[in-house]
């Protein structure tokens, strides 16, 4: 399935492919309001040229960008922030209070990612990440309101996926920009206009109780759409919320059913989560082959398994 690099929606909203790993994996959302621009999430440093090209295509300049909103600071969402701030001279970076210090001093973020991927692979995936001038950083506590050139935006603290996560309610489109709080939905899994959505339980701060509460908080606004970083706009939110609650519980149940002493715990989790999502996709009406489904879900299943293991270990330590 070939997706366009730019998807234009109503209300001046566009999804730009961040060109991370594969097409249709990570979206940078652009909001244009009376020639002012805000970006929601950044992809990586390698995402910058595509956004600059998109601005040019829309007869906008880098100087028109007023804000960069980071839903949270995982590097597929925020790894390009410092490079974007270098290229967008008038932009302010709006980030959760728990993430702000890591944007001003990203050394721990870099150290942690290099420990996982190695220095060479880190550079290949994310490029260079530099400190951002703290004078250009705005912290977004719960219920912060920003008037974006006459367009009200409300920032809600939404932990569950990460403790440094917020979602943005856009009154004009009556929609949320949800980062990872409303899960993941790849367009390849759409069936007759109905999307398939599943949770992301990636390391290291997955909290199922908080994830359920944040999901309910978003739905309480009765939004028309959600704009997901992975990937783009979805509708049918009441139905998807029910499915998300069920799948969060199913992920937790699978994780709890595997002994912490099992030497093959990770491999067992990967297998069980793969089977769960495959069954749900079959019920959804997906006609893709099992090989294609696994290809599209491989990264998510592995990261979800790692996050559940981390959650199990911390739950055991605190009990």
C-alpha positions as CSV (number, residue, x, y, z in Angstrom):
1,X,0.0,0.0,0.0
2,X,1.5,3.3,-1.1
3,X,0.6,6.3,1.1
4,X,1.2,9.8,-0.1
5,X,4.0,11.5,1.7
6,X,1.6,14.3,2.7
7,X,-2.0,13.8,3.6
8,X,-4.0,17.0,3.8
9,X,-7.1,17.0,6.0
10,X,-9.6,19.7,6.9
11,X,-9.0,22.6,9.2
12,X,-5.4,23.2,7.9
13,X,-4.1,19.9,9.3
14,X,-1.7,17.7,7.4
15,X,0.2,14.5,8.1
16,X,3.8,14.4,6.8
17,X,5.6,11.1,6.6
18,X,8.7,11.3,8.9
19,X,10.5,8.7,6.8
20,X,11.4,6.6,9.8
21,X,12.1,2.9,9.2
22,X,9.3,2.6,6.6
23,X,6.6,4.6,4.9
24,X,3.4,5.1,7.0
25,X,5.1,4.4,10.4
26,X,5.6,7.9,11.9
27,X,3.6,11.1,11.0
28,X,4.5,14.7,11.8
29,X,1.3,16.6,11.9
30,X,1.3,20.2,10.7
31,X,-1.3,22.7,11.7
32,X,-1.6,25.9,9.6
33,X,-3.6,28.8,11.0
34,X,-3.6,32.1,9.1
35,X,-0.1,31.4,7.8
36,X,1.2,30.4,11.2
37,X,2.4,26.9,11.6
38,X,2.7,24.4,14.4
39,X,4.2,21.0,14.2
40,X,3.1,18.0,16.4
41,X,6.0,15.7,17.0
42,X,9.2,15.8,14.9
43,X,10.3,12.3,13.9
44,X,14.1,12.4,13.7
45,X,16.8,14.8,12.4
46,X,16.4,13.1,9.1
47,X,12.7,14.2,8.9
48,X,13.7,17.9,8.6
49,X,14.1,18.1,4.8
50,X,10.7,16.6,4.2
51,X,9.0,19.2,6.4
52,X,11.0,22.1,4.9
53,X,9.9,20.9,1.5
54,X,6.3,20.7,2.6
55,X,6.4,24.3,4.0
56,X,7.8,25.4,0.6
57,X,5.1,23.5,-1.2
58,X,2.5,25.3,0.8
59,X,4.1,28.7,0.2
60,X,5.3,28.9,3.8
61,X,8.7,29.7,5.2
62,X,10.6,28.2,8.2
63,X,10.0,31.6,9.9
64,X,6.3,30.9,9.8
65,X,6.6,28.0,12.3
66,X,5.6,29.3,15.8
67,X,5.5,26.1,17.8
68,X,6.8,22.6,17.9
69,X,4.6,20.4,20.2
70,X,6.1,17.2,21.5
71,X,3.4,14.8,22.7
72,X,6.2,13.0,24.6
73,X,10.0,12.6,24.3
74,X,10.5,9.1,22.9
75,X,12.9,9.6,20.1
76,X,10.6,8.5,17.2
77,X,8.5,11.5,18.3
78,X,11.1,14.0,19.6
79,X,14.5,12.9,18.2
80,X,14.4,15.6,15.6
81,X,13.5,18.4,17.9
82,X,16.9,20.0,18.2
83,X,17.5,19.9,14.4
84,X,14.1,21.5,13.8
85,X,14.7,24.2,16.4
86,X,18.0,25.0,14.5
87,X,16.1,25.4,11.2
88,X,13.0,27.1,12.6
89,X,14.2,30.4,14.2
90,X,10.9,31.6,15.6
91,X,9.6,28.3,17.0
92,X,9.0,27.6,20.6
93,X,9.2,24.0,21.9
94,X,6.2,22.9,24.0
95,X,6.9,19.8,26.1
96,X,5.5,18.1,29.1
97,X,7.2,19.3,32.4
98,X,8.7,15.8,32.9
99,X,10.4,16.0,29.5
100,X,11.6,19.6,29.4
101,X,14.9,19.0,31.2
102,X,15.7,16.2,28.7
103,X,15.3,18.6,25.8
104,X,17.6,21.2,27.5
105,X,20.1,18.4,28.3
106,X,19.5,15.3,26.2
107,X,22.6,13.4,27.5
108,X,20.5,10.8,29.4
109,X,18.2,10.3,26.5
110,X,21.2,9.8,24.2
111,X,23.0,7.5,26.7
112,X,19.9,5.3,27.1
113,X,19.3,5.0,23.4
114,X,22.9,4.2,22.7
115,X,22.8,1.5,25.4
116,X,20.0,-0.1,23.5
117,X,21.1,0.3,19.9
118,X,24.8,1.0,20.0
119,X,26.5,4.2,19.0
120,X,26.6,3.5,15.3
121,X,23.0,2.3,15.0
122,X,21.9,5.3,17.1
123,X,23.6,7.7,14.7
124,X,22.1,5.9,11.7
125,X,18.5,6.0,13.2
126,X,18.5,9.4,14.9
127,X,21.4,11.6,13.7
128,X,22.6,14.2,16.0
129,X,20.7,15.4,19.1
130,X,21.8,18.6,20.7
131,X,20.7,20.7,23.7
132,X,17.9,23.1,23.1
133,X,18.1,26.6,24.6
134,X,15.9,26.5,27.7
135,X,14.7,30.1,26.8
136,X,12.8,28.6,23.8
137,X,11.2,25.8,25.8
138,X,7.6,26.1,27.2
139,X,6.5,23.5,29.8
140,X,2.9,22.3,29.3
141,X,1.3,21.3,32.6
142,X,-2.2,19.8,32.7
143,X,-4.9,22.1,31.3
144,X,-2.4,24.5,29.7
145,X,-4.2,26.6,27.0
146,X,-2.4,28.1,24.1
147,X,-4.0,30.6,21.7
148,X,-2.4,29.6,18.4
149,X,-3.2,32.6,16.3
150,X,-6.8,32.6,17.4
151,X,-7.1,28.8,17.5
152,X,-7.5,27.5,21.1
153,X,-5.4,24.5,22.0
154,X,-5.8,22.6,25.2
155,X,-3.0,20.4,26.6
156,X,-4.0,17.4,28.8
157,X,-1.6,15.3,30.9
158,X,-2.2,11.8,29.7
159,X,0.1,9.2,31.3
160,X,-0.1,5.5,30.6
161,X,2.2,5.1,27.7
162,X,4.7,7.5,29.3
163,X,4.7,9.8,32.3
164,X,5.9,12.7,30.1
165,X,3.0,12.5,27.7
166,X,0.3,15.1,26.9
167,X,-2.5,15.2,24.3
168,X,-3.7,18.3,22.5
169,X,-7.4,19.1,22.1
170,X,-7.9,21.3,19.0
171,X,-11.2,23.2,19.4
172,X,-11.4,24.1,15.7
173,X,-11.4,20.5,14.4
174,X,-12.9,19.2,17.7
175,X,-10.2,16.6,17.6
176,X,-7.2,15.4,19.6
177,X,-3.5,15.0,18.6
178,X,-2.9,11.9,20.7
179,X,0.8,10.9,20.2
180,X,0.6,7.3,21.5
181,X,-2.2,7.6,24.1
182,X,-4.9,6.4,21.7
183,X,-2.7,3.6,20.4
184,X,-1.3,2.8,17.0
185,X,-3.3,2.5,13.7
186,X,-1.6,1.7,10.4
187,X,-3.5,2.5,7.3
188,X,-2.6,-0.9,5.8
189,X,-5.1,-2.5,8.2
190,X,-8.1,-0.3,7.2
191,X,-11.1,-2.4,6.1
192,X,-13.9,-0.6,4.3
193,X,-13.2,2.6,6.0
194,X,-12.9,1.1,9.5
195,X,-9.5,1.4,11.2
196,X,-7.8,-1.2,13.4
197,X,-6.2,0.3,16.6
198,X,-4.1,-1.3,19.2
199,X,-2.2,-0.1,22.3
200,X,1.5,0.6,22.5
201,X,3.1,-0.6,25.8
202,X,6.7,0.2,25.0
203,X,9.4,0.8,27.6
204,X,9.8,2.1,30.2
205,X,6.8,3.7,31.8
206,X,3.8,1.7,30.7
207,X,1.1,1.9,33.4
208,X,-2.2,0.1,32.4
209,X,-4.3,1.9,35.1
210,X,-3.2,5.3,33.9
211,X,-3.6,4.2,30.3
212,X,-7.3,3.3,30.9
213,X,-7.9,6.6,32.7
214,X,-6.2,8.7,30.0
215,X,-8.2,7.0,27.3
216,X,-11.5,7.7,29.1
217,X,-10.4,11.3,29.6
218,X,-9.9,11.8,25.9
219,X,-13.3,10.1,25.0
220,X,-15.1,12.3,27.5
221,X,-14.6,15.3,25.1
222,X,-16.5,13.4,22.4
223,X,-13.8,14.2,19.8
224,X,-14.6,13.8,16.1
225,X,-11.2,12.5,15.2
226,X,-7.8,11.5,16.7
227,X,-4.6,12.3,14.9
228,X,-2.1,9.5,15.8
229,X,1.6,9.8,15.3
230,X,1.4,6.1,14.2
231,X,-0.4,6.9,11.7
232,X,-2.6,9.9,10.8
233,X,-6.3,10.5,11.4
234,X,-8.8,8.0,12.6
235,X,-12.5,8.2,13.2
236,X,-15.0,5.8,15.0
237,X,-13.4,6.8,18.3
238,X,-16.1,5.3,20.7
239,X,-15.7,1.9,19.0
240,X,-11.9,2.1,19.1
241,X,-11.9,3.2,22.8
242,X,-13.8,-0.1,23.7
243,X,-11.3,-2.1,21.6
244,X,-8.3,-0.3,23.2
245,X,-9.6,-1.0,26.7
246,X,-10.0,-4.6,25.8
247,X,-6.6,-4.9,24.3
248,X,-4.8,-3.1,27.1
249,X,-6.3,-5.7,29.5
250,X,-5.4,-8.5,27.1
251,X,-1.8,-7.4,26.9
252,X,-1.7,-7.2,30.7
253,X,-3.3,-10.7,31.1
254,X,-0.8,-12.2,28.7
255,X,2.1,-10.7,30.5
256,X,0.9,-11.8,33.9
257,X,0.4,-15.3,32.6
258,X,4.1,-15.7,31.9
259,X,6.4,-16.5,34.8
260,X,9.1,-13.9,35.5
261,X,11.4,-16.9,35.9
262,X,10.7,-18.2,32.4
263,X,14.0,-18.0,30.5
264,X,12.1,-17.6,27.3
265,X,9.8,-14.9,28.7
266,X,10.5,-12.3,25.9
267,X,10.1,-14.9,23.1
268,X,6.9,-16.2,24.7
269,X,5.5,-12.6,25.0
270,X,6.3,-11.9,21.4
271,X,4.6,-15.0,20.2
272,X,1.5,-14.5,22.4
273,X,1.1,-10.8,21.5
274,X,1.5,-11.7,17.8
275,X,-1.2,-14.3,18.1
276,X,-3.5,-11.9,19.9
277,X,-3.2,-9.1,17.3
278,X,-3.4,-11.6,14.4
279,X,-6.7,-13.0,15.8
280,X,-8.1,-9.5,16.2
281,X,-7.1,-8.5,12.7
282,X,-8.8,-11.6,11.3
283,X,-12.0,-10.7,13.2
284,X,-11.5,-7.1,11.8
285,X,-11.7,-8.5,8.3
286,X,-8.0,-7.9,7.4
287,X,-7.1,-10.0,4.3
288,X,-3.3,-9.5,4.4
289,X,-1.2,-12.5,4.7
290,X,0.3,-13.5,8.0
291,X,3.7,-12.7,6.7
292,X,2.7,-9.2,5.8
293,X,0.9,-8.7,9.1
294,X,4.0,-9.8,11.0
295,X,6.2,-7.5,8.8
296,X,4.0,-4.5,9.7
297,X,3.8,-5.4,13.4
298,X,7.2,-6.8,14.1
299,X,8.7,-3.6,15.6
300,X,5.6,-2.9,17.7
301,X,5.3,-6.4,19.1
302,X,8.9,-6.5,20.1
303,X,8.7,-3.1,21.8
304,X,5.4,-3.9,23.5
305,X,6.9,-7.1,24.8
306,X,9.9,-5.2,26.3
307,X,7.6,-2.6,27.9
308,X,5.4,-5.3,29.5
309,X,8.5,-7.1,30.8
310,X,9.7,-3.8,32.3
311,X,6.3,-3.2,33.8
312,X,6.2,-6.8,35.3
313,X,9.6,-6.4,36.8
314,X,8.8,-3.1,38.4
315,X,5.4,-4.4,39.6
316,X,7.1,-7.3,41.3
317,X,9.7,-5.1,42.9
318,X,7.1,-2.8,44.4
319,X,4.8,-5.6,45.6
